[in-house]
Amino acid sequence: MSDKSKPGGIPDGREHYAALPEYLSDGTIGFQLYSTALALKKRFSRALGESGFGVTQEQFTLLGLLWEHDGLYQSELAEGAFKDRHSVTRILAGLEARGLVERRPDETDARLARCHLTGAGRALCGPLCEVDARHLREAFRGMDAEEVAGLRKGLARLRRNLEEDLS
């Protein structure tokens, strides 16, 4: 078996990475980003479950957007959460059933609805944000402020590049 193929003669693709700068040339950065995002999501979902508040990671995301900007349209929530409209409808239904969010007709266009936090939804902000902060402190342990700032800057640039290509 050659070193350029996996068992069964399937090429491993390394030749495609030869022209990349050395810091990208191992071809694993995409997988590292993907697997890190999955691990963060799984760990946060577990932390939310252990918190006893009964809120999922997807629900936390929508609540977070509403804590920042109460009264968003469903389409704005979908965009902010990187979810499709149908997924947001499902997540909102769960939040409404728990009495954390309510949809109200828009004042100028009754065909549209704005999503608003209830008192119970607002009250979860502090406790759930503490769960999130604890999760992040644990995830970033051993990294100093400079490392975290560099990571944040690099990820922000990567995201801008990708969003430019998608628009």
C-alpha positions, 0 to 999 in steps of 0.5 A: 500500500502506498503512503498516498492512499488509505486501505482499499486504494482510496487516495488520502488527499494529501497532495491537495494540501501541498500548495498551502502555507505550512501552518495549514498544510496538514489538512486537519484545520477544518476537522479541528474546527468542526470537532472543537465546535461539536465538543463545545456544543456537547459539553454545553448541552451537558452543562445545561442538562445538569443545571436543572433549568430544562433548557436545551442548547438551541433554546438557550441560543434563542433566549440569548438573542432575545435577552440582547434584543427583545421583540425580534422577528422569527426571521431575525432569530433564524439569521442570528442563530444560523437556523432555518425558519422551520427549526426556529418555529419548533424551538419557539414552540417549546419555549412558548409551551414553557412560558418563556417566550410569547409571539405577538402580532407586529404593530404595523403588519399583523401578518408578522409576529415579534418574539418577546420574553416573558418575565420567566424568560427574562429571569433565566438570563442570570442563572443560564448565563452563569452556566454558560460562563462556567462552561467557557471558563472550563473549556478555556482553562490553561489559556491566557487572555492573549491566546483567547484574544488571538483565537477570537480574532482569527475565528472572526476573520475566518467567519468574515471570509466565509460570510463574504463568499456566501453572500 
